[in-house]
Amino acid sequence: MQEQWAGTTATGYSAFSMVCLIIWLSLNHYIPKENVPIFFALLTAGGLAQILAGMIQLKRGLATPGNLLLTFGTLFMLGPALTFLLVGLKLASPTPLIGYVNIFLGVLMGLYIIPLLRAPLIPFLIGPLGFFVLSTLGLTEIGYVAFKPVASFLFAVSVIYGLYMVAVGLGEEVNIHLPVGKPLMPLKEPLKQ
């Protein structure tokens, strides 16, 4: 009997939404400095959730979501978690390196737009949204503070987007299909001979 694995969309987007909320709170100075060490624990938990979700997606044969989750579980969550730990221990300063890393992650999200063109419209949006969110955050972190309100707004949008995708993932598992649109570039069916 062959093993069947369920989808992990809800898990991956739960972690994404939580981290985007934390970054939005941080950008708007809603988190006191005493809470910063907790970032390590929350980002680590989010990273582990995305890594496990990505591995399951790969096991299911879904390369794009699996690689996306693994990449961002490690680079967008575990990497910053360790950064917060080093900063909290006063062993390092993240500026400006973390800004350049976030710009790089934005470029990675831009590359994911290519395979996501075959995804329905709403799941496709993670590519361009991630590109702009991470790029504006990175620019803010390297000193271009004019991008901070844009980054803050985009992180708020990302929280809502992530929650919607959690609902999509949970719904799919019980055959309730929320609207996600049609693919921008649907696969052509092979010609019948």
N, C-alpha and C positions, 0 to 999 in steps of 0.2 A: 504494500500500500504506500502510495506516494504522500509525503508530507505536504500539508497546505499551510501557507502562512497568510495571515490577514494583513491588510494594509496598515501603514504606520503614519499616514498623513496627519492624523489628529495629534499624535505624539510629537512629531517634528515641528508642527506649527504651534503647539502649546509652548514648547521651549522657545521658539522664535518670538512669539508674542510676549512672553514673560521678559525676555532679555530686552526687547524693544521698549517695553514699559519702563524697565529700570533705567535704560539710557535716556529716555524721554524725561523721567523724573530727575535724573542727574543733570541733564542739560538745562533744566528750568530751576535748579537749585532747591528742589523740594526734599532732598535727602540730606540730613545733617552729616557732617564729616564722620561722626561716630559710626554711621551705618556702612561706610565704604568697605570695611573688611568683610561684611556680609556678601558683598558682590562676589567675592571668591567662591563662596559656597553656592550661591545661586547660579553663577555662570558655569561652575563645574557640573552641577546637576543638569542644567540645560544642555551642556555639551555632551554629557553621557547619554542623555535622552536622545539627542540627535544622532549620535554615533550608532547607538543600538537601532534606532529607526532606520538609519541609512543601511546598516548591514542587512536588516530584514528586507528592505526594498531590493537590495542587490540579490539576495537569496531568491526573491520572487522574479528576478530577471528584469527589473526596472532600473536600467543604468542611470538615466538622468536624475531621477529623484534620489536614488541611492548615493550617487557621487556628490550631489548637491548637499545632502544631509551630512555625509561624512566630512566633506570639506569645511562646511560651516560649523559643524559640531566641534571640530578641532581648531580651526583658525579664527572663527568669529566668537567662539565661546570658551574653549579651554585655554587658548592663547591669551585672551584678555584676563581670564581668571588667574592665570599664573602671573600676569603683569600686575594685577591688583595685589596679589600676595607679595610680590617683590617690592612694590611701592609701599605697601603697608608695613613691611619689615624695614623700610628705609634703606633698601639695598640698590634701588634704581629709581630713575625718573622716566616716565613713559614719553615725555615730550622731547622732540617732535616725532620719534620713530613710530609711535602708535598711529599718528596721523597718516604717515606714508603707508603703513600697513593697511589702514582702512581704505585708502584710495586704491591700493592694490586689490583689496577684496571687492571694491566696487567694480573694478575692471573685470575680475573673475565673474561677478554677477552678469556683467555685460556679455561675456562669452557664453554664459548659460542661456542667453536669449536665443542662440542658434537652435539647440535641440528643443527649447520650449516653444518654438514656433509651431511644433506639431501638437502641443498641448491645447486644451480649451483656453479661452480668453482669460478667465480669472486666474487659473494656475500660471498661465504665461506671465501675468503681471509681476510675479515675484522677481523676474529678471530685471526689467527696467526699474521697478521700485527699489530693489536692492542696489542697483547701480547708482541711482541718485541719492539714496539714503546714506550709503557708505561713503560715497565721494564727498558729499557735503559735510559729513561728520569728519572725515579726514582733513578736508580743507580747514574746517573750524579748529581742529586740533593742532594744525601746523601754523596757526596764527591768523587765518583769514576769517575773523569773527563775524563779518557780514553774512556768512553762510549759516551762522548758528540758528537764527529763526527758521530758516528753510529746513535745516536738519531736524530741528525740534518738531516742526509741523509734519515732516515726512515720517518721523518715528511714531507720532501719534496715529497717523494713517496706517502705519505698519502694524500697530497693535490691533486696530480694528480689522485690517485685512487678515492678520493671523488668526484672529478669533473666528472670522467667517470661514477660513479654510479648516479650522478645527471642526466646525459644524459640518462642513462638506465631508470631511473624512469620517466623522462619526455617522453621518447619515448614510453614506455609501455602504457601510458595514451592515446596515439593517434595511437596505434597499429603499432608502428615502433619498432622492436625488435633488439637491438644491441647485439652482441655476448657476452654471459655470461658463456658459457660452460655447461657441463652436471654435475649433482650432483655426488659427490664422492661415495655416498651410496644411490642410488635411492630407493624409496619405492617399495616394491614388490606388484604387483597386487594380490588381493585375488583370490584364486582358484575358478573357476566356478563349480558349482555343477549341 
